[in-house]
């Protein structure tokens, strides 16, 4: 979704774009396709910025219950900005899992606790 389209989209459509981008991000990481991962990350950031600009970040919170760990990790990381009491437990859970998601969750929590985590 490009900038013009995202600005015209409903919150529900933007949340769906966020979720689809997070899924694509996870798939790209699994495939070690850094170009696709960067494109997906840009889509996530764009959707998040638009959602936040509309003061609707809480609309992302239901995605914390999705099965896909990449979706949960992305939302949990962003939730640290507006609902840390909901984002942190999800990241702690993911940090206890084996695999790449563990490292992402650990570093996100580390940066947040150090005050160096930046949001798009």
Residue pairs with C-beta under 8 A, 6 or more apart in sequence:
1 9
1 13
1 14
1 17
1 43
1 46
1 47
3 46
6 14
6 17
6 46
6 47
6 50
7 50
9 17
9 50
11 51
11 54
11 56
11 59
12 59
14 47
14 50
14 51
15 47
15 51
15 59
15 60
15 63
17 43
17 47
18 43
18 44
18 47
18 48
18 51
18 60
18 63
18 74
18 75
19 63
19 66
19 71
20 43
21 40
21 41
21 43
21 44
21 47
22 40
22 44
22 63
22 68
22 70
22 71
22 73
22 74
22 75
23 68
23 70
23 71
24 36
24 39
24 40
24 43
25 37
25 40
25 41
25 44
25 70
25 74
26 68
26 69
26 70
26 71
27 36
28 34
28 35
28 36
28 37
28 39
28 40
29 37
29 70
29 100
30 100
44 74
45 120
46 120
48 57
48 60
48 78
48 119
48 120
49 120
51 57
51 59
51 60
52 81
52 82
52 119
57 78
57 79
57 81
57 82
57 83
58 82
58 83
60 75
60 78
60 79
61 75
61 79
61 83
61 86
63 71
63 72
63 75
64 72
64 75
64 76
64 79
64 86
64 87
64 90
65 72
66 72
66 75
69 94
69 97
69 101
70 101
72 90
72 94
73 90
73 91
73 94
73 101
73 104
73 105
73 108
75 87
75 90
76 86
76 87
76 88
76 90
76 91
76 94
76 105
76 108
77 87
77 91
77 108
77 117
78 87
78 119
79 86
79 87
79 90
80 87
80 88
80 91
80 108
80 112
80 117
81 119
84 112
88 109
88 112
91 105
91 108
91 109
92 105
92 109
94 101
94 102
94 104
94 105
95 102
95 105
95 106
95 109
96 102
97 105
108 117
111 117
